[in-house]
Amino acid sequence: MMSGISTLMFRDQPLNRDMLRNIRETGIESVELTDYHPGFVYDDPMMFDALREDILAAGLYLNSWHIHLEQFDRAYDLAALDSAQREKSIKAYKLAVDGMERLGGGILVTHDIRVPEPGEDAHDHKRVAFVENMGIVAAYAEPRGVRMALENTGSGYTRDPERLVALMDDIRATNVGICIDTGHRNLCGDPVDALRIAGSHLITLHIQDNHGEQDEHLLPDLGQIDWTGVSQALKDIDYQGVFMYELIRPGNLAAVDPNFRSIL
């Protein structure tokens, strides 16, 4: 299994070749980009072309890009019922797909899944809308070498991995899968069980630890998650993806590769 790290820990800095080389020099093999970086925009093809060259020059494998479209415009919602909002949202997600294609393809990770809880107003309609709209985005992404990963959250509709699996069954797209965030799951359940429930739908990870009370993004073994159990679950489901760390403290960078080797 390949190690990887999200650029989230450098979210206050612009993405550049020096940052990426610094990551690779610690022994990390793969990277996930985030859109939190200053100057990161979705509608600049030249930016994506330059970033692809920087990733290749650093000797990194681009696994994924974690998109947070809601931070740019709260109207972006693939569960929208209003037709104009729906079209606006689909257009924004297609633009993200275009960016990922220019980066060479990979996985777009999102947890912007605004489906209400069962029993709440409009749950059924918004869930149907999300399934239909994600299906449209997935169909656009598939020939462009882009996969979509739906991530669990620590609260709300997607806190339960069973619900993500049910979405997979309804979306029925071969390029849509699940991202399990171990820290998110530890706020509301067992990360080991979540991995087993996701099973063959699991296409990427967000590896982080906490003490079960808040989303701390700690290095594994600094919280309370059972990492022996995590490792065994990944073996049992034959996970073939990247062991992608999502940490927030730059000082943890040098410890990631030794931590990865210890866990796996």
Beta strands, then each sheet from edge to edge (+ up, - down):
strand 1: 3-6
strand 2: 30-34
strand 3: 61-66
strand 4: 106-110
strand 5: 146-151
strand 6: 176-181
strand 7: 202-206
strand 8: 243-245
sheet 1: 7+ 6+ 5+ 4+ 3+ 2+ 1+ 8+
end
